[in-house]
Amino acid sequence: MSEWKEYKFSDFALVNPSVKIEKREEISFVEMKDLEDGKRYCEPNQYRLLSGGSRFQNGDTLFARITPCLENGKICQVRKLKNNVGFGSTEFHVFRGKENISESNFVFYLSRWSEVRDHAEKNFDGTSGRQRVPKQAFDDLILTLPPLLEQRAIASILSCLDDKIDLLHRQNQTLEKMAETLFRQWFVEEAKEDWPMVIIGDFLKTNQKTISKNYSFTEIKYLDTSSLNRGLIGVLQVLNLKEAPSRAQRLVLHNDVLISTVRPDQRHYGIIKNPDKNLVVSTGFCVITCDKIDPHFIYLLLTNNEMTDYLHSIAEGSTSTYPSLKPSDIEKLEFQLPPKKMLDDFAEYCDITWKKIDTNQNQIRTLEKLRDTLLPKLMSGEVKVEV
């Protein structure tokens, strides 16, 4: 490490660099919810007229500066911005490589290193629950870092792993989209008037199993609502049961469907496959066990765009602090029951599809573990790379 040098983070990388944006048309806008832990890239999902907020360009790193978003790993590299520029939440710090000193891809991985994240979290400022990392905190972070050529080599290794992870995620999105398309064709567009109208609660049970005094595990893997997005399970928290949050109560079975009861439009839903015996999920989920119908049918019935909008409208009419559903709201839903042969054929198709998705998910977890093991070793110089 003889060529590695000591830097202040704010001298090594540009922090909140200026970005010139023309006001003549709508601009790519990135929200906090567009960032997901474990995913390298985030992309804009909407366009807005320019107003206040952070500004950035393609390749910049968006670093959540507010609790609990930073602790939840909302650190991503932005891409696919219209005209190469965009703006977003005021709760982002923006990092970029500095000419002749640092490379933007390396800066992204550096910002995910625990040395940087832990320093940021130790410098939270403000009232409890709304604490933020001030820009000045990065003036106090001293790191020993490699020269440009070695930065590029390190970023290339980690990028190869992330590119494979991204490919597998996109394959899974395609597989699920194909199942959604078939569901819509068979059970919406080609639905018959003589199919009977039935109540969904007659085909499933909700929130069947919770932790009791006889629960045998002292260590649990905990799935919070924020770690399940559009069918994708993120990082599970490994916790001592006695120190787990009070919401860590629900137990799940293979093929159970999870839907967050708070703000359904945020799409915290998924279907559980082969869960670990000590998996516990938040009481913020409605856990749906399908004992009389294929769970994939119910999953796609409850998560299509029209149903999500309808469930959110019910949630907004609740008297809770936040828009929220009750399990009974789901149980009272009605749908047209297709013939058994169609349901059986669809179940067979979905079983094959989700086995492929599950295989890809297992490979994703393996690659993520390798990446997350390598990252600190490469950043610290413990593992050297050929330049």
Backbone torsions as a table, in degrees:
resi	resn	phi	psi	omega
1	MET	NA	26.2	-175.8
2	SER	-63.0	-27.9	-179.1
3	GLU	-91.4	-5.9	177.6
4	TRP	-71.6	145.3	-177.1
5	LYS	-126.3	157.0	178.3
6	GLU	-88.4	131.9	-179.5
7	TYR	-135.9	151.1	157.2
8	LYS	-74.2	141.5	179.5
9	PHE	-54.6	-42.2	-176.8
10	SER	-71.6	-14.6	172.6
11	ASP	-89.8	-24.5	-178.1
12	PHE	-81.8	-39.6	-177.4
13	ALA	-126.4	155.0	172.8
14	LEU	-76.6	129.6	178.9
15	VAL	-112.0	119.5	-177.5
16	ASN	53.4	55.3	179.9
17	PRO	-66.8	154.5	179.0
18	SER	-72.1	142.8	178.4
19	VAL	-134.6	124.3	179.4
20	LYS	-86.7	124.2	-179.2
21	ILE	-128.7	128.1	176.8
22	GLU	-73.5	143.6	-176.1
23	LYS	-94.5	9.3	-170.4
24	ARG	-75.7	-20.9	-176.9
25	GLU	-145.6	172.9	-179.7
26	GLU	-67.4	144.0	-173.2
27	ILE	-114.8	149.6	173.9
28	SER	-56.3	132.0	-178.4
29	PHE	-124.0	132.6	-179.6
30	VAL	-116.1	124.7	176.6
31	GLU	-95.2	165.6	176.9
32	MET	-60.5	-35.8	-176.8
33	LYS	-70.4	-12.2	177.1
34	ASP	-76.0	-12.4	-179.7
35	LEU	-96.4	133.0	179.7
36	GLU	-128.5	133.8	177.8
37	ASP	-60.2	137.3	178.9
38	GLY	90.6	-14.9	177.3
39	LYS	-101.9	131.3	-178.7
40	ARG	-69.2	-41.9	-170.3
41	TYR	-106.2	148.2	166.0
42	CYS	-125.0	154.8	-176.7
43	GLU	-137.6	152.5	178.1
44	PRO	-71.7	142.0	175.9
45	ASN	-110.6	2.2	-178.8
46	GLN	-158.3	170.1	176.9
47	TYR	-126.6	142.5	-179.5
48	ARG	-141.1	158.7	169.9
49	LEU	-69.5	142.2	-174.3
50	LEU	-60.0	132.5	175.3
51	SER	-146.2	-159.5	-179.6
52	GLY	-67.9	159.3	179.1
53	GLY	136.6	177.3	178.2
54	SER	-72.5	152.4	178.2
55	ARG	-123.8	146.5	-175.2
56	PHE	-160.0	172.6	177.1
57	GLN	-131.4	167.7	-179.9
58	ASN	-53.6	135.4	179.2
59	GLY	94.5	-13.1	177.1
60	ASP	-71.7	154.7	175.9
61	THR	-97.7	127.6	174.0
62	LEU	-97.9	122.6	-171.9
63	PHE	-121.3	109.9	-179.3
64	ALA	-59.1	130.4	-176.6
65	ARG	-106.6	2.3	-174.1
66	ILE	-117.1	148.0	173.7
67	THR	-82.4	142.1	3.1
68	PRO	-95.6	11.5	-174.5
69	CYS	-61.8	-38.9	179.2
70	LEU	-65.2	-46.5	178.6
71	GLU	-60.3	-29.0	179.5
72	ASN	-82.8	6.4	171.7
73	GLY	79.9	25.0	-178.8
74	LYS	-80.5	80.4	179.0
75	ILE	-137.4	111.9	-175.7
76	CYS	-142.5	160.1	175.8
77	GLN	-97.3	128.4	-173.3
78	VAL	-87.8	144.1	178.7
79	ARG	-148.0	172.6	177.2
80	LYS	60.0	37.6	174.6
81	LEU	-83.4	135.1	178.0
82	LYS	-63.5	130.0	-179.0
83	ASN	58.7	23.7	172.5
84	ASN	74.1	1.7	-178.3
85	VAL	-133.3	158.5	177.7
86	GLY	-162.7	176.3	174.7
87	PHE	-141.6	168.7	-175.2
88	GLY	-165.6	-157.6	-176.1
89	SER	-50.7	144.7	173.8
90	THR	-70.4	-9.9	-175.8
91	GLU	-93.3	20.1	174.2
92	PHE	-105.2	138.6	154.0
93	HIS	-92.3	148.1	-179.1
94	VAL	-117.1	127.6	179.2
95	PHE	-116.1	145.6	178.4
96	ARG	-149.2	150.6	175.6
97	GLY	-61.5	151.6	-177.6
98	LYS	-108.8	131.2	-174.2
99	GLU	-52.2	129.9	178.1
100	ASN	67.3	4.6	179.6
101	ILE	-122.6	-47.3	-175.3
102	SER	-141.7	160.6	-176.4
103	GLU	-115.0	135.3	-169.8
104	SER	-60.4	-38.1	178.6
105	ASN	-64.5	-39.7	177.2
106	PHE	-65.8	-39.3	179.5
107	VAL	-60.6	-38.0	177.0
108	PHE	-59.0	-52.1	-178.2
109	TYR	-65.4	-35.4	176.8
110	LEU	-60.4	-41.3	-176.9
111	SER	-69.2	-19.6	176.8
112	ARG	-89.2	-8.4	179.6
113	TRP	-67.3	141.8	-177.1
114	SER	-59.8	-29.3	179.0
115	GLU	-61.0	-37.6	-179.9
116	VAL	-79.7	-46.3	-177.7
117	ARG	-63.7	-45.5	-179.2
118	ASP	-62.6	-40.2	178.1
119	HIS	-61.8	-43.5	-179.8
120	ALA	-62.1	-45.0	-178.3
121	GLU	-65.2	-33.4	178.4
122	LYS	-70.6	-16.0	-177.7
123	ASN	-107.2	17.7	175.1
124	PHE	-55.6	140.8	-179.1
125	ASP	-132.4	145.4	177.3
126	GLY	117.2	-176.1	-177.1
127	THR	-74.1	155.9	-178.8
128	SER	-58.3	134.8	178.9
129	GLY	90.4	-20.3	178.6
130	ARG	-131.5	39.5	-177.6
131	GLN	-81.2	146.4	-177.6
132	ARG	-133.2	154.9	175.7
133	VAL	-89.4	117.2	178.1
134	PRO	-72.6	152.6	178.5
135	LYS	-57.4	-34.0	-176.8
136	GLN	-64.6	-18.6	-179.8
137	ALA	-60.3	-27.6	-176.9
138	PHE	-81.6	-6.5	171.9
139	ASP	-77.3	-20.7	-175.4
140	ASP	-99.4	-2.5	-177.6
141	LEU	-92.6	111.8	-178.2
142	ILE	-105.6	126.0	-177.8
143	LEU	-134.4	149.6	172.8
144	THR	-99.8	119.2	-167.2
145	LEU	-132.3	156.5	-173.7
146	PRO	-82.2	167.0	175.0
147	PRO	-72.5	171.6	-172.8
148	LEU	-55.6	-47.0	-176.8
149	LEU	-60.4	-40.9	179.7
150	GLU	-72.7	-33.8	174.4
151	GLN	-58.0	-45.2	-178.2
152	ARG	-65.0	-38.2	179.0
153	ALA	-65.7	-42.9	179.0
154	ILE	-64.1	-47.1	-179.8
155	ALA	-62.7	-34.5	179.9
156	SER	-64.5	-42.5	179.4
157	ILE	-62.1	-49.4	-178.2
158	LEU	-68.5	-33.7	178.5
159	SER	-65.3	-37.5	178.3
160	CYS	-59.1	-42.3	178.3
161	LEU	-66.9	-44.6	-179.4
162	ASP	-66.5	-35.0	178.3
163	ASP	-64.1	-39.7	177.4
164	LYS	-67.4	-41.5	177.1
165	ILE	-61.0	-44.1	179.5
166	ASP	-62.3	-40.3	178.4
167	LEU	-62.0	-43.9	-179.9
168	LEU	-65.7	-38.8	175.7
169	HIS	-60.7	-43.2	-178.9
170	ARG	-67.8	-36.0	175.2
171	GLN	-61.0	-43.3	179.5
172	ASN	-65.2	-39.1	177.2
173	GLN	-62.3	-39.5	178.5
174	THR	-65.6	-44.1	179.8
175	LEU	-61.7	-44.3	-179.9
176	GLU	-68.9	-36.7	178.4
177	LYS	-63.6	-37.0	177.1
178	MET	-64.1	-41.4	177.7
179	ALA	-64.6	-39.7	177.4
180	GLU	-62.1	-41.3	-179.7
181	THR	-63.8	-44.1	179.0
182	LEU	-65.1	-40.4	177.2
183	PHE	-58.1	-48.3	-178.5
184	ARG	-63.4	-40.9	-178.9
185	GLN	-64.6	-49.3	-174.3
186	TRP	-74.5	-42.0	-166.2
187	PHE	-109.5	-3.3	176.5
188	VAL	-120.5	-62.5	-176.1
189	GLU	-67.7	-36.5	-177.4
190	GLU	-106.3	17.6	178.3
191	ALA	-63.4	143.9	-178.4
192	LYS	-100.8	146.0	-178.4
193	GLU	-64.1	-26.0	-175.9
194	ASP	-87.1	1.2	174.4
195	TRP	-68.4	132.0	-175.8
196	PRO	-69.6	147.4	174.2
197	MET	-86.9	125.8	-175.7
198	VAL	-129.1	166.5	179.2
199	ILE	-99.6	130.6	-173.7
200	ILE	-61.9	-30.8	-179.1
201	GLY	-64.1	-17.7	178.1
202	ASP	-76.5	-8.2	-174.2
203	PHE	-117.6	0.7	-176.6
204	LEU	-153.7	170.8	175.2
205	LYS	-127.9	151.2	-179.3
206	THR	-119.1	142.1	174.2
207	ASN	49.2	55.0	-175.2
208	GLN	-75.8	-34.5	-171.3
209	LYS	-126.6	130.2	175.3
210	THR	-132.2	163.3	178.6
211	ILE	-63.3	132.3	177.0
212	SER	-118.7	179.4	179.8
213	LYS	-66.9	-16.4	179.0
214	ASN	-92.7	5.3	-179.3
215	TYR	-61.4	131.7	-166.6
216	SER	-93.2	-10.0	-175.1
217	PHE	-99.2	136.3	175.4
218	THR	-95.9	-21.7	175.5
219	GLU	-115.3	133.2	-177.3
220	ILE	-123.6	158.3	166.1
221	LYS	-103.9	120.6	-170.6
222	TYR	-109.4	129.6	176.9
223	LEU	-109.8	110.9	175.7
224	ASP	-88.7	164.2	-178.1
225	THR	-62.1	-34.2	-177.3
226	SER	-69.0	-15.9	-177.7
227	SER	-97.1	9.9	175.6
228	LEU	-128.0	113.8	-175.2
229	ASN	-134.1	117.3	176.0
230	ARG	49.6	43.3	176.7
231	GLY	89.2	-8.1	-176.9
232	LEU	-99.1	121.2	176.9
233	ILE	-86.5	126.3	179.2
234	GLY	-90.4	-141.7	-176.0
235	VAL	-77.1	128.6	174.1
236	LEU	-88.3	139.2	176.8
237	GLN	-87.5	127.9	175.7
238	VAL	-94.5	117.0	-170.8
239	LEU	-134.0	149.9	166.2
240	ASN	-72.1	132.3	-174.2
241	LEU	-56.3	-37.9	-178.4
242	LYS	-67.9	-23.4	-179.2
243	GLU	-102.0	1.8	-178.0
244	ALA	-72.1	152.4	177.8
245	PRO	-63.0	156.2	-176.4
246	SER	-62.6	-21.6	180.0
247	ARG	-78.1	-9.1	179.7
248	ALA	-79.8	85.9	-172.8
249	GLN	-134.6	-32.7	-170.6
250	ARG	-81.0	139.8	174.0
251	LEU	-108.2	149.1	-174.1
252	VAL	-129.7	158.7	177.6
253	LEU	-117.8	165.5	174.4
254	HIS	-56.1	131.4	178.7
255	ASN	75.3	11.0	171.3
256	ASP	-68.6	144.5	177.9
257	VAL	-101.5	132.5	178.7
258	LEU	-112.7	131.9	174.2
259	ILE	-135.0	127.2	177.3
260	SER	-66.4	133.0	-179.2
261	THR	-83.9	-11.7	179.1
262	VAL	-101.3	129.3	178.5
263	ARG	46.9	70.7	-178.6
264	PRO	-55.9	-25.0	-178.0
265	ASP	-67.7	-13.8	177.3
266	GLN	-81.7	-6.3	168.2
267	ARG	61.7	45.2	172.2
268	HIS	-88.0	81.5	-178.6
269	TYR	-143.0	163.6	179.4
270	GLY	-179.3	175.5	176.9
271	ILE	-122.3	129.1	-172.7
272	ILE	-86.6	131.3	179.0
273	LYS	-119.9	125.6	174.3
274	ASN	45.1	60.6	-176.5
275	PRO	-68.4	148.5	171.0
276	ASP	-61.3	150.1	-176.0
277	LYS	-63.4	-24.9	-179.1
278	ASN	-102.3	20.5	176.2
279	LEU	-74.9	130.0	177.3
280	VAL	-128.4	137.3	-179.1
281	VAL	-118.0	161.9	-175.4
282	SER	-67.9	148.6	172.5
283	THR	-69.7	-5.3	172.8
284	GLY	-71.8	-10.1	175.5
285	PHE	-95.8	146.3	159.6
286	CYS	-91.7	119.1	-179.0
287	VAL	-94.9	118.0	-173.2
288	ILE	-109.4	119.5	178.5
289	THR	-107.2	118.2	-174.7
290	CYS	-95.7	101.1	-177.5
291	ASP	-98.9	-10.3	-177.4
292	LYS	-129.2	9.4	-178.5
293	ILE	-157.9	156.3	-178.6
294	ASP	-64.6	129.5	-177.1
295	PRO	-64.5	-29.2	-179.8
296	HIS	-67.3	-35.2	176.4
297	PHE	-62.1	-47.9	-180.0
298	ILE	-64.3	-41.4	179.6
299	TYR	-58.4	-47.9	-178.5
300	LEU	-72.9	-31.0	175.7
301	LEU	-63.9	-39.9	-174.3
302	LEU	-87.5	-12.1	-173.6
303	THR	-117.8	4.9	175.3
304	ASN	-70.6	164.0	-172.4
305	ASN	-59.1	-42.8	-177.6
306	GLU	-65.1	-43.1	-179.7
307	MET	-69.0	-38.0	177.7
308	THR	-60.3	-43.6	177.7
309	ASP	-62.9	-40.9	-179.5
310	TYR	-65.7	-45.1	178.9
311	LEU	-63.0	-36.9	179.1
312	HIS	-67.4	-35.9	177.6
313	SER	-65.1	-36.1	175.1
314	ILE	-65.3	-44.1	-178.4
315	ALA	-61.7	-39.4	-179.0
316	GLU	-66.5	-21.5	178.2
317	GLY	-86.9	1.2	-178.9
318	SER	-75.6	163.5	178.7
319	THR	-95.3	7.3	-179.8
320	SER	-73.7	166.8	178.1
321	THR	-60.4	-39.4	178.3
322	TYR	-115.6	153.0	175.5
323	PRO	-56.7	119.6	-174.2
324	SER	-147.8	154.8	178.6
325	LEU	-102.1	158.5	166.7
326	LYS	-107.8	151.3	175.8
327	PRO	-52.5	-34.7	-179.8
328	SER	-65.0	-27.7	176.5
329	ASP	-62.2	-38.4	178.1
330	ILE	-74.1	-42.8	-177.1
331	GLU	-63.0	-26.7	-177.2
332	LYS	-85.7	-6.8	-179.7
333	LEU	-63.1	148.3	179.0
334	GLU	-113.4	150.7	173.6
335	PHE	-152.2	161.7	176.4
336	GLN	-83.1	127.8	-176.9
337	LEU	-87.6	113.9	178.6
338	PRO	-71.5	167.6	176.3
339	PRO	-62.4	152.2	-177.0
340	LYS	-58.3	-39.4	-178.4
341	LYS	-61.0	-42.0	178.9
342	MET	-65.4	-42.5	179.0
343	LEU	-63.6	-39.8	179.8
344	ASP	-66.5	-42.5	179.0
345	ASP	-64.1	-40.9	179.2
346	PHE	-66.6	-39.9	178.6
347	ALA	-62.0	-39.8	179.0
348	GLU	-64.6	-43.3	178.0
349	TYR	-61.8	-45.6	-177.3
350	CYS	-68.3	-34.3	179.1
351	ASP	-61.3	-43.6	177.9
352	ILE	-66.0	-44.8	-178.1
353	THR	-60.9	-48.2	-176.0
354	TRP	-74.9	-20.6	171.4
355	LYS	-67.0	-39.1	175.9
356	LYS	-65.5	-43.3	178.7
357	ILE	-60.8	-43.6	-179.3
358	ASP	-64.8	-39.1	176.5
359	THR	-61.2	-44.4	177.7
360	ASN	-63.7	-39.4	179.6
361	GLN	-62.6	-40.2	178.2
362	ASN	-63.7	-39.9	177.9
363	GLN	-67.2	-38.0	176.7
364	ILE	-59.4	-46.4	-178.7
365	ARG	-62.5	-38.6	177.9
366	THR	-63.5	-45.3	-180.0
367	LEU	-67.0	-38.5	178.3
368	GLU	-64.2	-40.3	179.1
369	LYS	-63.8	-41.8	177.7
370	LEU	-63.4	-46.0	179.0
371	ARG	-60.3	-46.2	-176.6
372	ASP	-71.5	-22.8	174.2
373	THR	-77.9	-40.2	-178.2
374	LEU	-72.0	-37.0	-170.6
375	LEU	-54.3	-53.8	-179.0
376	PRO	-65.9	-30.9	179.5
377	LYS	-69.7	-36.7	177.9
378	LEU	-73.7	-39.7	-178.8
379	MET	-67.5	-33.8	-178.3
380	SER	-86.7	-11.7	-177.2
381	GLY	86.4	4.0	177.7
382	GLU	-62.8	-36.8	173.4
383	VAL	-110.7	123.0	-178.6
384	LYS	-94.1	152.4	178.6
385	VAL	-118.9	152.3	174.4
386	GLU	-75.9	132.5	178.9
387	VAL	-108.6	NA	NA
